Amino acid sequence: MTEARWKHFLVTGATGFQGSAVARLLTSQGHTVRGFARHPQNASGVAPNGTEMVLGDLADRESVLRAFEGITHASVVIPLAYDREIVLSYARNIADAARSAGVERLVYNTNTPIPGARTHRPGFETRRDAEAILRKSGVPTVVLSPPVYLDNLFSPWNGPGLVNDGVLAYPLPAEQRVSWLSHADLAKATVAALEHDGLDGEVIALGGPQALTGHELADQFARGLGRDVRYLSLEVEQFESGLAQLLGNEAAAGVASIYHHVSDGRATDLLAVDAAVLERRLGIRLTPTVDWVARQPWQQWSTVGA
């Protein structure tokens, strides 16, 4: 029996965009994968075929313990919750369950880079505090800190504007350099962090192959879409208001707090990474932005002929 066959992976949020990408890659490699989620499906669909699903809530200690039974490796991301006590309860339940199961490697996705100094932003501080609990759990832990996801732009909020109007609108300053990362490359990095030796205790900054300004990102989209594209920097308040209609006020405020922090000009390097260092450390190849753009089925957002 090879080493790969006896590993048993758990992916939290397995019906979400990020978790399903991780679960899909693991199952495609022939691994045994268990997914954990509150619902059997959500906006991103269902967990990939071949994933054993366990339904539960990270706030429910018993359901988390059940999910971790027999697990050797776990990929963990915190849902869009920003109440400190709720997030800490999630982290404690994960730490207790992983320790009880004897998990050999836990990979925690902070879902955002975390500034070195404390802030008053819940988007950062709830994830920082959850990280501290997991790192002190005694379970070998690797922390991944991604910047902003390219997949955010392939959405009902951005897709039509890009395809029909050539406008890429996002709540980041045009001059901010961002190493935009795809969910597929997040999955590559997560699986590498789960399997590679010598990473325990590390915090690894993730990102795509290029740190792009808003205008440079628009150029990549123009090449991938075959049409002119211009970048439009949205007001964060406008972004938060729209997000609140989808996620509710608390989650929207938590997500927007990250953009508020970056937009005040004090975190110019927070969302940029050295791609060469990342690729070398994890042994992965990142997808060029223009290639990612060209591969998406943008025609679904087109109103031409509608």
C-alpha positions as a printed NumPy array, in Angstrom:
array([[  0.   ,   0.   ,   0.   ],
       [  1.418,   3.381,  -0.965],
       [  1.523,   6.309,   1.426],
       [ -1.055,   8.23 ,  -0.62 ],
       [ -3.662,   5.482,  -0.193],
       [ -3.846,   5.546,   3.552],
       [ -4.173,   9.298,   3.874],
       [ -7.714,  10.403,   4.612],
       [ -8.412,  14.067,   3.873],
       [-11.027,  16.373,   5.364],
       [-12.033,  19.563,   3.543],
       [-14.197,  22.049,   5.42 ],
       [-16.517,  24.2  ,   3.332],
       [-16.46 ,  21.496,   0.675],
       [-19.553,  22.848,  -1.107],
       [-18.079,  26.352,  -1.285],
       [-16.027,  27.739,  -4.138],
       [-12.67 ,  27.317,  -2.398],
       [-13.317,  24.068,  -0.568],
       [-14.843,  22.379,  -3.599],
       [-11.738,  23.27 ,  -5.648],
       [ -9.526,  21.604,  -3.022],
       [-11.777,  18.55 ,  -2.751],
       [-11.962,  18.241,  -6.532],
       [ -8.185,  18.225,  -6.912],
       [ -7.717,  15.685,  -4.121],
       [-10.342,  13.315,  -5.512],
       [ -8.865,  13.659,  -9.013],
       [ -5.594,  12.408,  -7.563],
       [ -7.313,   9.334,  -6.134],
       [ -7.342,  10.406,  -2.493],
       [-10.048,   9.541,   0.024],
       [-11.813,  12.818,   0.784],
       [-14.456,  13.741,   3.33 ],
       [-16.219,  17.074,   2.987],
       [-17.729,  19.038,   5.85 ],
       [-20.371,  21.712,   5.25 ],
       [-23.527,  23.162,   6.735],
       [-25.53 ,  22.444,   3.597],
       [-25.268,  19.755,   0.904],
       [-25.054,  22.489,  -1.707],
       [-24.808,  26.245,  -2.092],
       [-24.148,  28.802,  -4.823],
       [-21.119,  26.907,  -6.1  ],
       [-23.004,  23.623,  -6.438],
       [-22.387,  20.354,  -4.629],
       [-19.232,  18.689,  -3.427],
       [-17.223,  16.905,  -6.142],
       [-18.075,  13.312,  -7.027],
       [-16.177,  10.903,  -4.826],
       [-16.358,  13.148,  -1.759],
       [-17.965,  11.656,   1.334],
       [-20.074,  14.462,   2.801],
       [-20.671,  15.103,   6.483],
       [-23.144,  17.86 ,   7.297],
       [-22.644,  19.987,  10.369],
       [-21.635,  23.345,  11.764],
       [-18.194,  24.375,  12.993],
       [-19.927,  25.831,  16.041],
       [-21.218,  22.357,  16.979],
       [-18.368,  20.568,  18.75 ],
       [-19.856,  17.102,  18.363],
       [-20.388,  17.388,  14.619],
       [-16.817,  18.639,  14.183],
       [-15.493,  15.72 ,  16.234],
       [-17.447,  13.306,  14.025],
       [-16.146,  14.939,  10.872],
       [-12.523,  14.506,  12.007],
       [-12.841,  10.833,  12.987],
       [-10.251,   8.811,  11.045],
       [ -8.83 ,  11.915,   9.323],
       [ -5.073,  12.23 ,   8.79 ],
       [ -4.913,  15.53 ,   6.862],
       [ -7.306,  18.492,   6.971],
       [ -7.872,  21.622,   4.873],
       [ -9.665,  24.26 ,   6.927],
       [-11.202,  27.629,   6.079],
       [-13.411,  29.753,   8.338],
       [-16.833,  30.691,   6.88 ],
       [-17.831,  34.315,   6.337],
       [-18.364,  34.994,  10.06 ],
       [-16.694,  37.925,  11.802],
       [-18.081,  37.854,  15.326],
       [-14.943,  37.197,  17.37 ],
       [-16.466,  34.737,  19.843],
       [-18.137,  32.72 ,  17.103],
       [-14.923,  32.471,  15.096],
       [-12.945,  31.496,  18.205],
       [-15.479,  28.746,  18.91 ],
       [-14.936,  27.434,  15.386],
       [-11.171,  27.405,  15.868],
       [-11.348,  25.706,  19.277],
       [-13.655,  22.999,  17.948],
       [-11.366,  22.379,  14.976],
       [ -8.271,  22.271,  17.208],
       [ -9.89 ,  19.863,  19.685],
       [-11.206,  17.564,  16.956],
       [ -7.94 ,  17.533,  15.001],
       [ -5.945,  16.778,  18.151],
       [ -8.376,  14.041,  19.185],
       [ -8.154,  12.424,  15.739],
       [ -4.357,  12.567,  15.69 ],
       [ -4.308,  14.661,  12.514],
       [ -0.831,  14.678,  10.977],
       [ -1.165,  17.922,   9.033],
       [ -3.71 ,  20.723,   9.186],
       [ -3.654,  23.461,   6.546],
       [ -5.453,  26.633,   7.58 ],
       [ -6.482,  29.147,   4.907],
       [ -6.773,  32.605,   6.508],
       [ -8.543,  33.844,   3.355],
       [ -6.577,  37.085,   3.551],
       [ -3.036,  38.23 ,   4.258],
       [ -2.834,  39.403,   7.871],
       [ -0.881,  42.59 ,   8.675],
       [  2.036,  42.25 ,  11.066],
       [  0.576,  44.756,  13.527],
       [ -2.854,  44.508,  15.112],
       [ -5.667,  46.449,  13.48 ],
       [ -9.273,  47.157,  14.393],
       [-10.472,  45.293,  11.304],
       [-12.494,  42.117,  12.04 ],
       [-11.607,  40.709,   8.62 ],
       [ -8.015,  40.409,   9.824],
       [ -8.244,  39.997,  13.577],
       [-10.761,  37.149,  13.733],
       [ -8.534,  35.18 ,  11.346],
       [ -5.399,  36.097,  13.305],
       [ -6.956,  34.848,  16.54 ],
       [ -8.196,  31.638,  14.928],
       [ -4.68 ,  31.049,  13.585],
       [ -3.209,  31.437,  17.071],
       [ -5.553,  28.768,  18.453],
       [ -4.746,  26.301,  15.673],
       [ -0.99 ,  26.873,  15.916],
       [ -1.095,  26.264,  19.681],
       [ -3.201,  23.118,  19.35 ],
       [ -0.273,  20.724,  19.102],
       [ -1.47 ,  19.653,  15.658],
       [  1.172,  20.163,  12.916],
       [ -0.203,  23.217,  11.122],
       [  0.611,  25.137,   7.945],
       [ -0.992,  28.546,   7.417],
       [ -1.794,  29.792,   3.912],
       [ -2.538,  33.486,   3.363],
       [ -4.082,  34.194,  -0.053],
       [ -4.68 ,  37.711,  -1.431],
       [ -7.708,  38.349,  -3.708],
       [ -9.301,  35.684,  -5.903],
       [ -9.583,  36.039,  -9.665],
       [-12.774,  34.021,  -9.44 ],
       [-14.403,  36.992,  -7.672],
       [-14.415,  38.621, -11.111],
       [-16.153,  35.72 , -12.84 ],
       [-19.453,  36.522, -11.193],
       [-22.859,  38.096, -11.866],
       [-21.468,  41.346, -10.409],
       [-18.401,  41.65 , -12.627],
       [-18.958,  39.324, -15.59 ],
       [-21.582,  41.363, -17.465],
       [-19.629,  44.595, -17.065],
       [-16.447,  42.984, -18.344],
       [-18.013,  41.222, -21.322],
       [-20.542,  43.813, -22.418],
       [-18.992,  47.122, -21.351],
       [-15.284,  46.402, -20.976],
       [-15.303,  47.606, -17.362],
       [-13.435,  45.834, -14.57 ],
       [-14.789,  47.365, -11.358],
       [-13.34 ,  46.426,  -7.956],
       [-12.923,  48.11 ,  -4.53 ],
       [ -9.134,  48.447,  -4.682],
       [ -7.089,  51.511,  -5.628],
       [ -5.887,  51.42 ,  -9.241],
       [ -2.256,  51.682,  -8.098],
       [ -2.504,  48.805,  -5.596],
       [ -0.398,  45.83 ,  -6.665],
       [ -2.264,  42.54 ,  -6.183],
       [ -1.14 ,  38.974,  -6.871],
       [ -4.585,  37.824,  -7.983],
       [ -4.986,  34.073,  -7.329],
       [ -7.387,  31.591,  -8.933],
       [ -9.286,  28.995,  -6.923],
       [ -7.573,  26.318,  -9.006],
       [ -4.137,  27.58 ,  -7.951],
       [ -5.357,  27.881,  -4.356],
       [ -6.229,  24.178,  -4.571],
       [ -2.757,  23.346,  -5.939],
       [ -1.122,  25.239,  -3.088],
       [ -3.38 ,  23.669,  -0.461],
       [ -2.748,  20.119,  -1.652],
       [  0.995,  20.794,  -1.798],
       [  0.916,  22.165,   1.756],
       [ -1.022,  19.092,   2.905],
       [  1.482,  16.675,   1.409],
       [  4.951,  18.251,   1.396],
       [  7.304,  17.558,   4.279],
       [  9.085,  20.286,   6.192],
       [  6.314,  22.892,   6.171],
       [  4.887,  22.476,   9.675],
       [  4.71 ,  25.786,  11.517],
       [  5.131,  27.91 ,   8.387],
       [  2.972,  30.813,   7.254],
       [  3.041,  30.883,   3.45 ],
       [  1.879,  33.924,   1.494],
       [ -0.057,  32.836,  -1.576],
       [ -0.667,  34.72 ,  -4.789],
       [ -0.713,  34.499,  -8.538],
       [  2.275,  34.779, -10.891],
       [  2.16 ,  38.578, -11.24 ],
       [  1.58 ,  41.478,  -8.836],
       [ -0.615,  43.718, -10.994],
       [ -2.   ,  47.225, -10.649],
       [ -5.634,  47.703, -11.576],
       [ -4.72 ,  48.961, -15.024],
       [ -2.305,  46.06 , -15.589],
       [ -5.025,  43.634, -14.552],
       [ -7.374,  45.279, -17.064],
       [ -4.719,  44.753, -19.743],
       [ -4.587,  41.039, -18.907],
       [ -8.364,  40.845, -19.216],
       [ -8.265,  42.743, -22.503],
       [ -5.852,  40.179, -23.913],
       [ -7.858,  37.241, -22.597],
       [-11.234,  38.59 , -23.712],
       [-10.078,  40.072, -26.993],
       [-11.64 ,  43.464, -26.305],
       [-10.73 ,  46.763, -24.63 ],
       [-11.056,  46.709, -20.843],
       [-10.604,  49.582, -18.398],
       [-10.203,  49.427, -14.624],
       [-12.646,  51.252, -12.361],
       [-11.86 ,  51.616,  -8.662],
       [-15.083,  51.263,  -6.687],
       [-15.744,  53.064,  -3.423],
       [-15.537,  50.469,  -0.648],
       [-18.809,  51.739,   0.815],
       [-20.544,  51.026,  -2.483],
       [-19.031,  47.54 ,  -2.561],
       [-20.074,  46.863,   1.042],
       [-23.634,  48.019,   0.406],
       [-24.019,  45.639,  -2.513],
       [-22.416,  42.783,  -0.602],
       [-24.78 ,  43.32 ,   2.341],
       [-27.746,  42.511,   0.108],
       [-26.177,  39.14 ,  -0.62 ],
       [-24.44 ,  38.188,   2.662],
       [-26.086,  40.352,   5.324],
       [-24.646,  43.37 ,   7.104],
       [-22.233,  41.609,   9.471],
       [-20.53 ,  39.427,   6.854],
       [-20.388,  42.31 ,   4.379],
       [-18.79 ,  44.577,   6.971],
       [-16.224,  41.885,   7.802],
       [-15.234,  41.36 ,   4.178],
       [-15.246,  45.088,   3.426],
       [-13.034,  45.832,   6.426],
       [-10.124,  44.263,   4.51 ],
       [-10.707,  46.586,   1.556],
       [-11.107,  49.601,   3.832],
       [ -7.692,  48.828,   5.33 ],
       [ -6.   ,  48.497,   1.947],
       [ -7.737,  51.527,   0.454],
       [ -6.402,  53.914,   3.092],
       [ -2.937,  53.616,   1.528],
       [ -1.134,  52.049,   4.502],
       [ -0.899,  48.504,   3.139],
       [  0.571,  48.915,  -0.327],
       [  2.437,  45.586,  -0.237],
       [ -0.115,  43.488,   1.657],
       [ -1.648,  41.79 ,  -1.392],
       [  1.534,  41.192,  -3.429],
       [  3.806,  38.13 ,  -3.182],
       [  7.007,  36.846,  -4.736],
       [  5.624,  34.179,  -7.06 ],
       [  9.026,  32.579,  -7.686],
       [  9.542,  31.972,  -3.967],
       [  6.031,  30.537,  -3.634],
       [  6.39 ,  28.186,  -6.603],
       [  9.756,  26.969,  -5.383],
       [  8.573,  26.437,  -1.784],
       [  5.469,  24.438,  -2.723],
       [  6.654,  22.885,  -5.982],
       [  3.727,  24.196,  -8.012],
       [  3.285,  26.191, -11.217],
       [  0.943,  29.17 , -11.105],
       [ -1.469,  29.933, -13.941],
       [ -0.728,  33.14 , -15.893],
       [ -3.564,  35.617, -15.438],
       [ -4.238,  35.974, -19.144],
       [ -4.517,  32.187, -19.494],
       [ -7.038,  32.022, -16.641],
       [ -9.108,  34.77 , -18.262],
       [ -9.06 ,  33.068, -21.659],
       [-10.29 ,  29.764, -20.196],
       [-13.453,  31.094, -18.522],
       [-16.841,  30.795, -20.283],
       [-17.47 ,  34.549, -20.304],
       [-20.125,  34.213, -22.993],
       [-22.663,  33.33 , -20.307],
       [-22.64 ,  36.985, -19.231],
       [-23.038,  38.365, -22.758],
       [-26.22 ,  40.264, -23.615],
       [-25.415,  40.258, -27.335],
       [-28.375,  38.702, -29.107],
       [-30.32 ,  38.382, -25.849]])
